[in-house]
């Protein structure tokens, strides 16, 4: 099973459709999570989450959604294996992220199934997770770590470059 997570920074961009087609052609994902779509369910200039899936490969049942999260039950069509998948695009505002941390705790308490969360949490746990800018805020990092601990999450890592987002800024201005 392949899942692509893409912060597209605007699905109304003229290249969005061809970029999606290229990703599907090149990687044949079973599921795709697109964040920061900036259409429909957004608040201001940011936000918006889409979960897309291949209905021949998985059964997808929507469980709940809020401004920063979508939770669904996924069942492989070729087996009885099911799990929860959560697509996350956390608010840059701490007060709203605290609501997300609470909601994740509720999902954890409600379902007793394997669970994967994918997306952008707009928070880091340590200075090694970012480059440049202000130092990591220890209070905010602790709130995020408390949520991780309470829900029993573990980071399964990633593949590819450690830092890959440039926002088209000069190297000296990157954060």
N, C-alpha and C positions, 0 to 999 in steps of 0.2 A: 504494500500500500504506500502510495506517495501522497504527501500533503504539501502544498505550496502555501506559504504565508507571504503576502506582499502588501507593503504599505505603499499604495499607488500614488498618494498625494493628489488625488483628484481623478475620479472616473470619467469626468467630462472632457478630459484631455483628448485631443484629436488622435493620439497614438494609442489610447487605452485599448480599444478593440483589437488592433493588430498585435499589441503586446500580449494580451490574453491568448489570442490565437497561437502566437509563437510559443508561449509557455506550455500550452496544452499539446501542441504538436511535438515539441522537443522533449517534454517530460512525462506526458500521459498521466497527470495526477488523478488520483481517486477523489480527492477533495482539494478545494482551494479556498483560502480565507483571504479576503481583500479588506484592508483597513484604510482609514482616512479617505473614504470615497468622496466625501464632501457633497453627497447628494442624498435627498430624501430624509434620512433619519439623523442628519447632522445637527450640531448645535454651533451656530456661528460658522467660522471658516474651517473648522476641523471636525473630525469625527466621522462616524458612519462605518458600519461593519457589514460585510456580506459573507455568508457561508455558501459555497457552491459545491455540488457533488455530482458524481456519476451515479445515476439512479440504477444502472445495471449492476454496479459493483457493491453498493451499500444501500440499506434502508435508512432513511434519515427522518427522525421524529423531533420536531421542535419542542423543547421543554419550557424555556423561558427566555426572555430578553429584556434588557434595560439599555439605557443610553450607552454604557461602556462594555456591554457583554451580551453574547448569545450563547445559550446552552442547548445542546441537542443530544439525543440518544442515537448512536450509530450502531448498526448491526450489519456485519458482513453478509452479503447475499449467499455466499458459498458455505456459510457455517452458522452456528447459533451464537457466536461470540459477539457480545455487545459491550459498549463502553460509552462514557460521557465525553463529549468534546466541547470545549468552551473557546470561543473566539473573543479575544480581549483587545480593546483599544481604550486604555485608561486615559482619563482626563489629565491635562497638565496641571489642574487645580487640586491641591492636596485635599480639600474638603470633599470633593467628588471622588477622589481615589479612596478615601476612607470608606465611603459608601460601597465602592467596589470590593474592598477587602472584607467588609461585613457580608456582602452578598455571596462572595466566594465561600465564606464560612458556612452560610446557610445551605448552599449547594452541597458542600462536603457533608453536612449533617443529614441531608435529605436522601442522598443516593449512596448505595453501597456497591459501587461498580468501579472498575478501572476508569481513570479520568486523565485526560490530557488537556492542557491549556496552551493556546498558541496566540501570539499577537504581540502587542506593544504595551508594556506596563507603565511606561513613562516614569520609571523609578529604577534606581540601581541599589545594589547592596553594599558595594565597596568601590573605592577609587580605581580598582583595576578594570572596572566595567565601563569606564569612560575615559576620554582623552580631552584635556583642556577644560576651560571654563572654571566655574566656582567649585570649591571642594564639595564632596558629597555631604549632604545634610544628614547627620547621624540620627536625628529624631525621625525623619521621613524614612530612612533606610531601616530603622528598627521597626516601624509600623509595618513595612513590607515584609521584613523577616518574621515578625510575629504572625502575619497571615500565612506565610509559607509554612511555618512550624505548626500552627493550629490545624492546617489542612493536610499536613503530612506530604507536602510537595517535595519533589526533588528535580533538580535541573538535569535534563538528559543531554545537554550540550548542543552543539551546532556543528555544521560543516561550512567551510568557506572562510573568508577573511574575518578577523576579529572586529575590525571597524570598517564599515563599508558605505556608510551614508555620508555624503558630502554637502548636500543642500546647495550644490554649485558655488561653494564658498572657496576663498583662497586657503591654501594649506595652513597658513598662520592663524586663520580665523576659525578653524574647525573646532567643534566641541563634540 
